[in-house]
Amino acid sequence: MERLYIALVALLGGLVAALLGWLESNEAFDARKFGGSAIRALIASIIFAVSYELSNSLTGMDSLYAFLGGAGVDVLGNRIAGKLGNGSFPLPSGSKET
């Protein structure tokens, strides 16, 4: 059950980072970019859940690390995807260049 909590907290961290990034951008909401962030956050949550070493109990520090890790994976993934020209990675780019 602890792994599920860690996964949910990491997912929440990634989604919060995505929402804060959108609020800071002052742009209209782009579901494609947010979807890419949600997928990256989901991947981070799976990685954290699989790699989490079960201890006697789940502590607040474990939750904090998972939250920050989920947010960090989304932020780094967004920066890398943006530099490569597809800010909504792993979703395909929605723009058609002519």
MIKETOR-639215 format. One record per residue (C-alpha): x, y, z negated; residue in three letters. Coordinates in steps of 0.25 Angstrom, whole numbers, padded with zeros to 4 digits. Last residue first. Example, Ala and Ser with C-alpha at 12.3 -4.5 7.8 and 13.67 -1.06 7.14 Angstrom:
<nodes>
+-------+-------+-------+------+
|    px |    py |    pz | guti |
+-------+-------+-------+------+
|  0055 | -0004 | -0029 |  SER |
|  0049 | -0018 | -0031 |  ALA |
+-------+-------+-------+------+
</nodes>
This chain:
<nodes>
+-------+-------+-------+------+
|    px |    py |    pz | guti |
+-------+-------+-------+------+
|  0016 |  0097 |  0176 |  THR |
|  0018 |  0093 |  0162 |  GLU |
|  0006 |  0086 |  0156 |  LYS |
|  0005 |  0088 |  0141 |  SER |
|  0000 |  0077 |  0131 |  GLY |
|  0013 |  0071 |  0128 |  SER |
|  0012 |  0057 |  0124 |  PRO |
|  0009 |  0053 |  0109 |  LEU |
|  0022 |  0049 |  0102 |  PRO |
|  0025 |  0060 |  0103 |  PHE |
|  0016 |  0073 |  0102 |  SER |
|  0027 |  0083 |  0103 |  GLY |
|  0032 |  0077 |  0116 |  ASN |
|  0043 |  0086 |  0122 |  GLY |
|  0055 |  0078 |  0116 |  LEU |
|  0058 |  0090 |  0106 |  LYS |
|  0043 |  0089 |  0102 |  GLY |
|  0044 |  0074 |  0099 |  ALA |
|  0057 |  0076 |  0091 |  ILE |
|  0050 |  0087 |  0082 |  ARG |
|  0037 |  0079 |  0081 |  ASN |
|  0045 |  0067 |  0077 |  GLY |
|  0053 |  0074 |  0066 |  LEU |
|  0040 |  0081 |  0061 |  VAL |
|  0032 |  0068 |  0061 |  ASP |
|  0043 |  0060 |  0054 |  VAL |
|  0045 |  0070 |  0044 |  GLY |
|  0031 |  0071 |  0040 |  ALA |
|  0030 |  0056 |  0038 |  GLY |
|  0043 |  0056 |  0030 |  GLY |
|  0038 |  0067 |  0022 |  LEU |
|  0026 |  0060 |  0018 |  PHE |
|  0033 |  0046 |  0016 |  ALA |
|  0043 |  0053 |  0007 |  TYR |
|  0033 |  0060 | -0001 |  LEU |
|  0025 |  0047 | -0002 |  SER |
|  0037 |  0039 | -0007 |  ASP |
|  0040 |  0051 | -0017 |  MET |
|  0026 |  0050 | -0022 |  GLY |
|  0028 |  0036 | -0026 |  THR |
|  0023 |  0023 | -0021 |  LEU |
|  0024 |  0011 | -0030 |  SER |
|  0033 |  0000 | -0034 |  ASN |
|  0041 |  0001 | -0021 |  SER |
|  0038 | -0002 | -0007 |  LEU |
|  0049 |  0002 |  0003 |  GLU |
|  0042 |  0011 |  0013 |  TYR |
|  0048 |  0007 |  0027 |  SER |
|  0035 |  0002 |  0033 |  VAL |
|  0027 |  0013 |  0027 |  ALA |
|  0037 |  0024 |  0031 |  PHE |
|  0038 |  0019 |  0046 |  ILE |
|  0023 |  0018 |  0047 |  ILE |
|  0021 |  0032 |  0041 |  SER |
|  0031 |  0038 |  0051 |  ALA |
|  0024 |  0031 |  0063 |  ILE |
|  0011 |  0037 |  0058 |  LEU |
|  0017 |  0051 |  0057 |  ALA |
|  0022 |  0050 |  0071 |  ARG |
|  0009 |  0045 |  0076 |  ILE |
|  0002 |  0057 |  0068 |  ALA |
|  0012 |  0067 |  0074 |  SER |
|  0009 |  0062 |  0088 |  GLY |
| -0005 |  0064 |  0085 |  GLY |
| -0003 |  0078 |  0080 |  PHE |
|  0004 |  0081 |  0093 |  LYS |
| -0008 |  0075 |  0102 |  ARG |
| -0018 |  0081 |  0093 |  ALA |
| -0013 |  0095 |  0096 |  ASP |
| -0019 |  0105 |  0086 |  PHE |
| -0018 |  0120 |  0091 |  ALA |
| -0004 |  0126 |  0088 |  GLU |
|  0000 |  0134 |  0076 |  ASN |
|  0012 |  0125 |  0075 |  SER |
|  0013 |  0125 |  0059 |  GLU |
| -0001 |  0119 |  0058 |  LEU |
|  0003 |  0108 |  0068 |  TRP |
|  0016 |  0105 |  0061 |  GLY |
|  0008 |  0104 |  0047 |  LEU |
| -0001 |  0094 |  0054 |  LEU |
|  0010 |  0086 |  0059 |  ALA |
|  0018 |  0086 |  0046 |  ALA |
|  0005 |  0082 |  0038 |  VAL |
|  0003 |  0071 |  0048 |  LEU |
|  0017 |  0066 |  0046 |  GLY |
|  0016 |  0066 |  0031 |  GLY |
|  0002 |  0060 |  0031 |  LEU |
|  0008 |  0048 |  0039 |  LEU |
|  0019 |  0047 |  0029 |  ALA |
|  0009 |  0047 |  0017 |  VAL |
|  0000 |  0036 |  0024 |  LEU |
|  0012 |  0027 |  0027 |  ALA |
|  0017 |  0028 |  0013 |  ILE |
|  0003 |  0025 |  0007 |  TYR |
|  0002 |  0013 |  0016 |  LEU |
|  0016 |  0008 |  0012 |  ARG |
|  0012 |  0009 | -0003 |  GLU |
|  0000 |  0000 |  0000 |  MET |
+-------+-------+-------+------+
</nodes>
